[in-house]
């Protein structure tokens, strides 16, 4: 009986001590995303991560949604504008986009010209913290 409680405490410490926080999961996702998409992943160096903030609807992070918004702003033909608005409305109503998280990350990396630049980007992550679904440069 005397050995039971210390063993339980050790097991609990191992189980709960080894689980990663949501912030750690988000940071790893972002670093992996940059490693796959940067011009020179080897030059990446993290400067700062912001807070893991909840987001009500991830549709605004979707690249297609952002492109349609830009197209809507410059389009002059009313029929085409109505088509774009309809497509945007369908995306907003879609169950595909739901809640998630946003994290602002500042980092240095070489651009396509080989110059090391300081960038600040807002990354959007799905609700279960398994995928970066979009980003915006700040």
ZADREN-155392 format. One record per atom (N, C-alpha, C, O): residue in one letter; residue number from 1; x, y, z; atom name. Coordinates in pm, whole numbers, plus 50000, padded with zeros to 5 digits. Layout:
N
ATOM_margu_voro_x_y_z_pami
ATOM_A_NUM_X_Y_Z_CA
...
***
This chain:
138
ATOM_margu_voro_x_y_z_pami
ATOM_X_1_50082_49880_50000_N
ATOM_X_1_50000_50000_50000_CA
ATOM_X_1_50086_50125_50000_C
ATOM_X_1_50053_50225_49935_O
ATOM_X_2_50198_50120_50074_N
ATOM_X_2_50286_50235_50080_CA
ATOM_X_2_50345_50267_49943_C
ATOM_X_2_50366_50384_49910_O
ATOM_X_3_50371_50166_49864_N
ATOM_X_3_50431_50188_49732_CA
ATOM_X_3_50327_50225_49626_C
ATOM_X_3_50363_50278_49521_O
ATOM_X_4_50203_50199_49653_N
ATOM_X_4_50098_50225_49555_CA
ATOM_X_4_50084_50375_49525_C
ATOM_X_4_50081_50414_49408_O
ATOM_X_5_50076_50457_49627_N
ATOM_X_5_50055_50601_49608_CA
ATOM_X_5_50173_50669_49538_C
ATOM_X_5_50150_50748_49446_O
ATOM_X_6_50297_50643_49577_N
ATOM_X_6_50409_50704_49503_CA
ATOM_X_6_50411_50663_49356_C
ATOM_X_6_50443_50744_49269_O
ATOM_X_7_50378_50536_49329_N
ATOM_X_7_50375_50491_49190_CA
ATOM_X_7_50265_50563_49113_C
ATOM_X_7_50285_50600_48997_O
ATOM_X_8_50149_50581_49175_N
ATOM_X_8_50038_50653_49109_CA
ATOM_X_8_50078_50796_49078_C
ATOM_X_8_50049_50848_48970_O
ATOM_X_9_50144_50859_49173_N
ATOM_X_9_50186_50998_49152_CA
ATOM_X_9_50287_51006_49038_C
ATOM_X_9_50279_51097_48956_O
ATOM_X_10_50379_50915_49032_N
ATOM_X_10_50479_50913_48925_CA
ATOM_X_10_50411_50892_48790_C
ATOM_X_10_50444_50960_48693_O
ATOM_X_11_50318_50799_48783_N
ATOM_X_11_50246_50773_48658_CA
ATOM_X_11_50168_50897_48615_C
ATOM_X_11_50172_50933_48497_O
ATOM_X_12_50099_50962_48707_N
ATOM_X_12_50023_51082_48674_CA
ATOM_X_12_50114_51195_48626_C
ATOM_X_12_50080_51266_48532_O
ATOM_X_13_50228_51211_48690_N
ATOM_X_13_50323_51314_48647_CA
ATOM_X_13_50374_51286_48506_C
ATOM_X_13_50388_51379_48426_O
ATOM_X_14_50400_51162_48476_N
ATOM_X_14_50447_51126_48342_CA
ATOM_X_14_50339_51152_48239_C
ATOM_X_14_50366_51211_48134_O
ATOM_X_15_50218_51109_48268_N
ATOM_X_15_50107_51126_48172_CA
ATOM_X_15_50077_51273_48148_C
ATOM_X_15_50070_51316_48033_O
ATOM_X_16_50060_51349_48255_N
ATOM_X_16_50022_51489_48238_CA
ATOM_X_16_50141_51579_48207_C
ATOM_X_16_50124_51685_48146_O
ATOM_X_17_50258_51538_48246_N
ATOM_X_17_50377_51617_48217_CA
ATOM_X_17_50422_51605_48073_C
ATOM_X_17_50491_51694_48023_O
ATOM_X_18_50385_51498_48007_N
ATOM_X_18_50429_51474_47870_CA
ATOM_X_18_50330_51524_47765_C
ATOM_X_18_50363_51526_47647_O
ATOM_X_19_50212_51564_47805_N
ATOM_X_19_50117_51614_47707_CA
ATOM_X_19_50154_51757_47671_C
ATOM_X_19_50187_51839_47757_O
ATOM_X_20_50149_51784_47543_N
ATOM_X_20_50186_51916_47494_CA
ATOM_X_20_50068_52011_47505_C
ATOM_X_20_49952_51969_47492_O
ATOM_X_21_50097_52136_47531_N
ATOM_X_21_49991_52236_47540_CA
ATOM_X_21_49942_52270_47399_C
ATOM_X_21_50009_52239_47300_O
ATOM_X_22_49826_52331_47391_N
ATOM_X_22_49773_52374_47261_CA
ATOM_X_22_49867_52473_47194_C
ATOM_X_22_49883_52471_47072_O
ATOM_X_23_49930_52560_47272_N
ATOM_X_23_50025_52656_47216_CA
ATOM_X_23_50143_52582_47152_C
ATOM_X_23_50186_52618_47043_O
ATOM_X_24_50194_52480_47220_N
ATOM_X_24_50305_52402_47165_CA
ATOM_X_24_50265_52334_47035_C
ATOM_X_24_50343_52330_46940_O
ATOM_X_25_50144_52279_47031_N
ATOM_X_25_50095_52214_46909_CA
ATOM_X_25_50087_52315_46796_C
ATOM_X_25_50128_52287_46683_O
ATOM_X_26_50034_52434_46825_N
ATOM_X_26_50020_52538_46723_CA
ATOM_X_26_50157_52583_46673_C
ATOM_X_26_50176_52600_46552_O
ATOM_X_27_50252_52601_46763_N
ATOM_X_27_50386_52644_46723_CA
ATOM_X_27_50451_52540_46632_C
ATOM_X_27_50514_52575_46532_O
ATOM_X_28_50436_52413_46666_N
ATOM_X_28_50492_52306_46583_CA
ATOM_X_28_50428_52305_46445_C
ATOM_X_28_50497_52290_46344_O
ATOM_X_29_50295_52320_46439_N
ATOM_X_29_50226_52325_46310_CA
ATOM_X_29_50277_52439_46223_C
ATOM_X_29_50302_52420_46104_O
ATOM_X_30_50293_52555_46283_N
ATOM_X_30_50339_52673_46209_CA
ATOM_X_30_50481_52653_46160_C
ATOM_X_30_50512_52684_46044_O
ATOM_X_31_50568_52603_46245_N
ATOM_X_31_50707_52579_46204_CA
ATOM_X_31_50714_52476_46092_C
ATOM_X_31_50793_52491_45999_O
ATOM_X_32_50632_52371_46099_N
ATOM_X_32_50628_52271_45992_CA
ATOM_X_32_50575_52332_45863_C
ATOM_X_32_50626_52302_45754_O
ATOM_X_33_50474_52418_45874_N
ATOM_X_33_50416_52484_45756_CA
ATOM_X_33_50522_52571_45688_C
ATOM_X_33_50535_52569_45566_O
ATOM_X_34_50596_52648_45767_N
ATOM_X_34_50700_52734_45712_CA
ATOM_X_34_50809_52648_45648_C
ATOM_X_34_50860_52683_45541_O
ATOM_X_35_50846_52538_45712_N
ATOM_X_35_50949_52450_45657_CA
ATOM_X_35_50910_52396_45520_C
ATOM_X_35_50996_52374_45435_O
ATOM_X_36_50780_52373_45498_N
ATOM_X_36_50733_52320_45370_CA
ATOM_X_36_50714_52427_45264_C
ATOM_X_36_50723_52398_45145_O
ATOM_X_37_50687_52553_45305_N
ATOM_X_37_50648_52655_45209_CA
ATOM_X_37_50745_52773_45194_C
ATOM_X_37_50726_52856_45105_O
ATOM_X_38_50846_52781_45277_N
ATOM_X_38_50940_52894_45270_CA
ATOM_X_38_51033_52878_45150_C
ATOM_X_38_51059_52767_45103_O
ATOM_X_39_51082_52992_45100_N
ATOM_X_39_51178_52988_44988_CA
ATOM_X_39_51308_52919_45031_C
ATOM_X_39_51367_52844_44953_O
ATOM_X_40_51350_52944_45154_N
ATOM_X_40_51472_52883_45207_CA
ATOM_X_40_51447_52840_45352_C
ATOM_X_40_51479_52913_45445_O
ATOM_X_41_51388_52721_45370_N
ATOM_X_41_51351_52676_45505_CA
ATOM_X_41_51468_52670_45602_C
ATOM_X_41_51450_52687_45723_O
ATOM_X_42_51588_52645_45551_N
ATOM_X_42_51706_52636_45638_CA
ATOM_X_42_51737_52770_45704_C
ATOM_X_42_51799_52772_45811_O
ATOM_X_43_51695_52881_45644_N
ATOM_X_43_51726_53013_45698_CA
ATOM_X_43_51624_53059_45803_C
ATOM_X_43_51643_53164_45865_O
ATOM_X_44_51518_52983_45823_N
ATOM_X_44_51411_53021_45917_CA
ATOM_X_44_51464_53030_46060_C
ATOM_X_44_51533_52941_46108_O
ATOM_X_45_51429_53139_46127_N
ATOM_X_45_51454_53149_46271_CA
ATOM_X_45_51336_53219_46337_C
ATOM_X_45_51296_53329_46297_O
ATOM_X_46_51283_53156_46436_N
ATOM_X_46_51168_53208_46509_CA
ATOM_X_46_51210_53327_46595_C
ATOM_X_46_51315_53325_46659_O
ATOM_X_47_51126_53431_46596_N
ATOM_X_47_51151_53547_46680_CA
ATOM_X_47_51050_53551_46794_C
ATOM_X_47_51087_53563_46911_O
ATOM_X_48_50920_53540_46759_N
ATOM_X_48_50818_53551_46862_CA
ATOM_X_48_50688_53487_46815_C
ATOM_X_48_50651_53496_46698_O
ATOM_X_49_50620_53423_46909_N
ATOM_X_49_50484_53373_46886_CA
ATOM_X_49_50389_53453_46973_C
ATOM_X_49_50418_53481_47089_O
ATOM_X_50_50275_53490_46915_N
ATOM_X_50_50170_53556_46992_CA
ATOM_X_50_50083_53453_47061_C
ATOM_X_50_50113_53334_47062_O
ATOM_X_51_49974_53501_47118_N
ATOM_X_51_49879_53414_47187_CA
ATOM_X_51_49799_53330_47089_C
ATOM_X_51_49782_53367_46973_O
ATOM_X_52_49750_53219_47136_N
ATOM_X_52_49660_53133_47060_CA
ATOM_X_52_49518_53186_47081_C
ATOM_X_52_49457_53163_47185_O
ATOM_X_53_49467_53259_46981_N
ATOM_X_53_49337_53325_46994_CA
ATOM_X_53_49229_53248_46922_C
ATOM_X_53_49251_53201_46810_O
ATOM_X_54_49110_53232_46983_N
ATOM_X_54_48999_53164_46915_CA
ATOM_X_54_48944_53248_46801_C
ATOM_X_54_48942_53371_46808_O
ATOM_X_55_48901_53181_46694_N
ATOM_X_55_48842_53246_46577_CA
ATOM_X_55_48706_53180_46553_C
ATOM_X_55_48695_53057_46555_O
ATOM_X_56_48603_53261_46531_N
ATOM_X_56_48467_53208_46512_CA
ATOM_X_56_48448_53138_46379_C
ATOM_X_56_48380_53035_46373_O
ATOM_X_57_48507_53192_46272_N
ATOM_X_57_48485_53136_46139_CA
ATOM_X_57_48613_53144_46057_C
ATOM_X_57_48663_53254_46033_O
ATOM_X_58_48664_53031_46015_N
ATOM_X_58_48790_53026_45941_CA
ATOM_X_58_48776_53057_45793_C
ATOM_X_58_48877_53058_45721_O
ATOM_X_59_48656_53082_45744_N
ATOM_X_59_48638_53110_45602_CA
ATOM_X_59_48719_53232_45560_C
ATOM_X_59_48766_53239_45446_O
ATOM_X_60_48735_53328_45650_N
ATOM_X_60_48807_53450_45616_CA
ATOM_X_60_48955_53424_45594_C
ATOM_X_60_49023_53506_45531_O
ATOM_X_61_49006_53314_45642_N
ATOM_X_61_49146_53278_45623_CA
ATOM_X_61_49170_53204_45493_C
ATOM_X_61_49284_53190_45449_O
ATOM_X_62_49064_53156_45430_N
ATOM_X_62_49076_53077_45308_CA
ATOM_X_62_49127_53165_45194_C
ATOM_X_62_49076_53275_45172_O
ATOM_X_63_49227_53116_45121_N
ATOM_X_63_49288_53194_45012_CA
ATOM_X_63_49187_53223_44902_C
ATOM_X_63_49186_53332_44846_O
ATOM_X_64_49102_53126_44870_N
ATOM_X_64_49001_53147_44766_CA
ATOM_X_64_48905_53258_44808_C
ATOM_X_64_48869_53342_44725_O
ATOM_X_65_48864_53259_44933_N
ATOM_X_65_48774_53363_44984_CA
ATOM_X_65_48840_53500_44971_C
ATOM_X_65_48776_53596_44928_O
ATOM_X_66_48967_53510_45007_N
ATOM_X_66_49038_53637_44998_CA
ATOM_X_66_49051_53684_44852_C
ATOM_X_66_49037_53803_44824_O
ATOM_X_67_49078_53590_44761_N
ATOM_X_67_49088_53625_44619_CA
ATOM_X_67_48954_53674_44565_C
ATOM_X_67_48949_53770_44489_O
ATOM_X_68_48846_53608_44605_N
ATOM_X_68_48712_53652_44562_CA
ATOM_X_68_48680_53791_44616_C
ATOM_X_68_48619_53872_44546_O
ATOM_X_69_48720_53819_44739_N
ATOM_X_69_48698_53952_44797_CA
ATOM_X_69_48771_54059_44715_C
ATOM_X_69_48715_54164_44686_O
ATOM_X_70_48896_54031_44677_N
ATOM_X_70_48974_54125_44595_CA
ATOM_X_70_48909_54144_44459_C
ATOM_X_70_48897_54256_44409_O
ATOM_X_71_48866_54032_44399_N
ATOM_X_71_48801_54038_44268_CA
ATOM_X_71_48672_54119_44276_C
ATOM_X_71_48641_54195_44185_O
ATOM_X_72_48598_54103_44383_N
ATOM_X_72_48473_54178_44402_CA
ATOM_X_72_48501_54328_44409_C
ATOM_X_72_48423_54408_44357_O
ATOM_X_73_48610_54366_44473_N
ATOM_X_73_48645_54508_44487_CA
ATOM_X_73_48681_54573_44354_C
ATOM_X_73_48654_54691_44334_O
ATOM_X_74_48742_54497_44263_N
ATOM_X_74_48786_54558_44137_CA
ATOM_X_74_48691_54535_44020_C
ATOM_X_74_48701_54603_43918_O
ATOM_X_75_48600_54441_44034_N
ATOM_X_75_48508_54407_43924_CA
ATOM_X_75_48406_54519_43904_C
ATOM_X_75_48354_54576_44000_O
ATOM_X_76_48377_54550_43776_N
ATOM_X_76_48279_54655_43746_CA
ATOM_X_76_48149_54600_43689_C
ATOM_X_76_48045_54665_43699_O
ATOM_X_77_48153_54480_43631_N
ATOM_X_77_48033_54420_43572_CA
ATOM_X_77_47941_54369_43683_C
ATOM_X_77_47981_54287_43766_O
ATOM_X_78_47817_54418_43684_N
ATOM_X_78_47722_54384_43790_CA
ATOM_X_78_47691_54234_43795_C
ATOM_X_78_47682_54177_43903_O
ATOM_X_79_47673_54170_43678_N
ATOM_X_79_47643_54026_43676_CA
ATOM_X_79_47756_53944_43738_C
ATOM_X_79_47731_53849_43813_O
ATOM_X_80_47878_53981_43707_N
ATOM_X_80_47993_53909_43763_CA
ATOM_X_80_48001_53934_43914_C
ATOM_X_80_48032_53843_43991_O
ATOM_X_81_47975_54059_43956_N
ATOM_X_81_47974_54090_44099_CA
ATOM_X_81_47872_54004_44173_C
ATOM_X_81_47899_53954_44282_O
ATOM_X_82_47754_53987_44114_N
ATOM_X_82_47650_53905_44177_CA
ATOM_X_82_47693_53759_44188_C
ATOM_X_82_47663_53692_44287_O
ATOM_X_83_47763_53709_44085_N
ATOM_X_83_47814_53571_44090_CA
ATOM_X_83_47917_53555_44202_C
ATOM_X_83_47917_53456_44275_O
ATOM_X_84_48003_53655_44214_N
ATOM_X_84_48106_53650_44319_CA
ATOM_X_84_48040_53654_44457_C
ATOM_X_84_48078_53579_44547_O
ATOM_X_85_47942_53742_44473_N
ATOM_X_85_47871_53753_44600_CA
ATOM_X_85_47803_53621_44635_C
ATOM_X_85_47805_53579_44751_O
ATOM_X_86_47743_53557_44535_N
ATOM_X_86_47678_53428_44559_CA
ATOM_X_86_47779_53322_44604_C
ATOM_X_86_47752_53244_44695_O
ATOM_X_87_47894_53321_44539_N
ATOM_X_87_47998_53224_44576_CA
ATOM_X_87_48050_53252_44718_C
ATOM_X_87_48074_53159_44795_O
ATOM_X_88_48068_53380_44751_N
ATOM_X_88_48112_53415_44887_CA
ATOM_X_88_48008_53374_44990_C
ATOM_X_88_48042_53324_45097_O
ATOM_X_89_47881_53393_44958_N
ATOM_X_89_47773_53356_45050_CA
ATOM_X_89_47772_53204_45072_C
ATOM_X_89_47752_53158_45185_O
ATOM_X_90_47794_53127_44965_N
ATOM_X_90_47798_52982_44978_CA
ATOM_X_90_47914_52939_45069_C
ATOM_X_90_47899_52847_45150_O
ATOM_X_91_48026_53006_45055_N
ATOM_X_91_48141_52973_45140_CA
ATOM_X_91_48110_53006_45286_C
ATOM_X_91_48147_52929_45376_O
ATOM_X_92_48044_53118_45310_N
ATOM_X_92_48010_53157_45447_CA
ATOM_X_92_47912_53059_45511_C
ATOM_X_92_47918_53033_45631_O
ATOM_X_93_47821_53005_45430_N
ATOM_X_93_47720_52912_45480_CA
ATOM_X_93_47771_52769_45491_C
ATOM_X_93_47706_52685_45554_O
ATOM_X_94_47884_52741_45431_N
ATOM_X_94_47938_52605_45427_CA
ATOM_X_94_47976_52556_45566_C
ATOM_X_94_48026_52631_45649_O
ATOM_X_95_47951_52428_45589_N
ATOM_X_95_47991_52364_45715_CA
ATOM_X_95_48141_52331_45715_C
ATOM_X_95_48197_52293_45818_O
ATOM_X_96_48205_52346_45599_N
ATOM_X_96_48347_52314_45587_CA
ATOM_X_96_48433_52407_45674_C
ATOM_X_96_48537_52367_45726_O
ATOM_X_97_48386_52529_45690_N
ATOM_X_97_48460_52628_45768_CA
ATOM_X_97_48395_52641_45904_C
ATOM_X_97_48274_52661_45914_O
ATOM_X_98_48472_52630_46005_N
ATOM_X_98_48418_52641_46140_CA
ATOM_X_98_48511_52721_46228_C
ATOM_X_98_48587_52805_46182_O
ATOM_X_99_48502_52692_46355_N
ATOM_X_99_48585_52761_46451_CA
ATOM_X_99_48729_52712_46441_C
ATOM_X_99_48756_52605_46387_O
ATOM_X_100_48818_52791_46494_N
ATOM_X_100_48958_52754_46495_CA
ATOM_X_100_49038_52851_46579_C
ATOM_X_100_48987_52910_46675_O
ATOM_X_101_49163_52867_46542_N
ATOM_X_101_49253_52953_46618_CA
ATOM_X_101_49338_53038_46524_C
ATOM_X_101_49357_53004_46407_O
ATOM_X_102_49388_53147_46578_N
ATOM_X_102_49482_53233_46506_CA
ATOM_X_102_49602_53259_46597_C
ATOM_X_102_49588_53277_46718_O
ATOM_X_103_49720_53260_46536_N
ATOM_X_103_49843_53290_46608_CA
ATOM_X_103_49925_53385_46521_C
ATOM_X_103_49946_53359_46403_O
ATOM_X_104_49972_53493_46581_N
ATOM_X_104_50063_53583_46509_CA
ATOM_X_104_50205_53537_46539_C
ATOM_X_104_50242_53514_46654_O
ATOM_X_105_50284_53523_46431_N
ATOM_X_105_50421_53473_46446_CA
ATOM_X_105_50516_53567_46373_C
ATOM_X_105_50494_53602_46257_O
ATOM_X_106_50622_53608_46442_N
ATOM_X_106_50727_53690_46382_CA
ATOM_X_106_50850_53601_46367_C
ATOM_X_106_50889_53529_46458_O
ATOM_X_107_50910_53609_46248_N
ATOM_X_107_51024_53522_46218_CA
ATOM_X_107_51113_53586_46111_C
ATOM_X_107_51072_53679_46042_O
ATOM_X_108_51234_53534_46100_N
ATOM_X_108_51327_53575_45995_CA
ATOM_X_108_51348_53457_45901_C
ATOM_X_108_51355_53341_45944_O
ATOM_X_109_51358_53489_45773_N
ATOM_X_109_51390_53387_45672_CA
ATOM_X_109_51435_53459_45546_C
ATOM_X_109_51402_53576_45524_O
ATOM_X_110_51508_53388_45463_N
ATOM_X_110_51552_53447_45337_CA
ATOM_X_110_51437_53445_45237_C
ATOM_X_110_51362_53348_45227_O
ATOM_X_111_51423_53557_45164_N
ATOM_X_111_51321_53565_45059_CA
ATOM_X_111_51378_53509_44929_C
ATOM_X_111_51487_53453_44928_O
ATOM_X_112_51304_53524_44820_N
ATOM_X_112_51346_53467_44691_CA
ATOM_X_112_51471_53534_44635_C
ATOM_X_112_51535_53479_44546_O
ATOM_X_113_51506_53652_44687_N
ATOM_X_113_51628_53721_44643_CA
ATOM_X_113_51748_53686_44730_C
ATOM_X_113_51859_53731_44704_O
ATOM_X_114_51726_53606_44833_N
ATOM_X_114_51834_53565_44922_CA
ATOM_X_114_51858_53660_45038_C
ATOM_X_114_51950_53639_45117_O
ATOM_X_115_51775_53763_45050_N
ATOM_X_115_51789_53858_45161_CA
ATOM_X_115_51709_53808_45281_C
ATOM_X_115_51594_53766_45266_O
ATOM_X_116_51768_53815_45397_N
ATOM_X_116_51697_53773_45518_CA
ATOM_X_116_51604_53886_45561_C
ATOM_X_116_51647_53999_45581_O
ATOM_X_117_51476_53853_45574_N
ATOM_X_117_51375_53954_45609_CA
ATOM_X_117_51303_53914_45737_C
ATOM_X_117_51295_53797_45773_O
ATOM_X_118_51251_54016_45804_N
ATOM_X_118_51170_53995_45923_CA
ATOM_X_118_51025_53999_45879_C
ATOM_X_118_50981_54098_45820_O
ATOM_X_119_50950_53894_45908_N
ATOM_X_119_50809_53885_45867_CA
ATOM_X_119_50721_53861_45989_C
ATOM_X_119_50760_53793_46084_O
ATOM_X_120_50602_53920_45983_N
ATOM_X_120_50500_53893_46085_CA
ATOM_X_120_50377_53843_46012_C
ATOM_X_120_50323_53912_45925_O
ATOM_X_121_50332_53724_46047_N
ATOM_X_121_50223_53658_45977_CA
ATOM_X_121_50122_53605_46079_C
ATOM_X_121_50159_53553_46184_O
ATOM_X_122_49993_53620_46045_N
ATOM_X_122_49886_53561_46126_CA
ATOM_X_122_49851_53428_46062_C
ATOM_X_122_49804_53423_45948_O
ATOM_X_123_49873_53320_46136_N
ATOM_X_123_49841_53186_46088_CA
ATOM_X_123_49708_53142_46146_C
ATOM_X_123_49679_53166_46264_O
ATOM_X_124_49626_53077_46062_N
ATOM_X_124_49496_53025_46105_CA
ATOM_X_124_49505_52873_46111_C
ATOM_X_124_49554_52808_46019_O
ATOM_X_125_49455_52817_46222_N
ATOM_X_125_49467_52673_46248_CA
ATOM_X_125_49329_52618_46279_C
ATOM_X_125_49249_52682_46347_O
ATOM_X_126_49301_52497_46229_N
ATOM_X_126_49168_52437_46253_CA
ATOM_X_126_49148_52406_46401_C
ATOM_X_126_49241_52409_46481_O
ATOM_X_127_49023_52376_46435_N
ATOM_X_127_48981_52360_46575_CA
ATOM_X_127_49055_52249_46649_C
ATOM_X_127_49084_52262_46768_O
ATOM_X_128_49087_52140_46579_N
ATOM_X_128_49154_52030_46648_CA
ATOM_X_128_49307_52040_46644_C
ATOM_X_128_49377_51945_46677_O
ATOM_X_129_49356_52157_46602_N
ATOM_X_129_49500_52185_46602_CA
ATOM_X_129_49579_52081_46522_C
ATOM_X_129_49683_52032_46568_O
ATOM_X_130_49528_52049_46403_N
ATOM_X_130_49596_51949_46320_CA
ATOM_X_130_49643_52004_46186_C
ATOM_X_130_49714_51935_46113_O
ATOM_X_131_49604_52129_46152_N
ATOM_X_131_49637_52180_46019_CA
ATOM_X_131_49633_52333_46015_C
ATOM_X_131_49543_52395_46071_O
ATOM_X_132_49733_52392_45948_N
ATOM_X_132_49729_52535_45917_CA
ATOM_X_132_49639_52549_45796_C
ATOM_X_132_49666_52490_45691_O
ATOM_X_133_49532_52628_45808_N
ATOM_X_133_49434_52639_45699_CA
ATOM_X_133_49449_52769_45621_C
ATOM_X_133_49385_52785_45517_O
ATOM_X_134_49530_52860_45668_N
ATOM_X_134_49550_52985_45596_CA
ATOM_X_134_49642_53077_45673_C
ATOM_X_134_49683_53048_45785_O
ATOM_X_135_49673_53189_45609_N
ATOM_X_135_49759_53288_45674_CA
ATOM_X_135_49737_53424_45611_C
ATOM_X_135_49686_53435_45499_O
ATOM_X_136_49775_53528_45683_N
ATOM_X_136_49774_53665_45633_CA
ATOM_X_136_49902_53731_45679_C
ATOM_X_136_49941_53718_45795_O
ATOM_X_137_49968_53802_45589_N
ATOM_X_137_50085_53879_45630_CA
ATOM_X_137_50037_54006_45698_C
ATOM_X_137_49947_54074_45649_O
ATOM_X_138_50098_54036_45808_N
ATOM_X_138_50058_54155_45885_CA
ATOM_X_138_50124_54279_45829_C
ATOM_X_138_50103_54389_45880_O
***
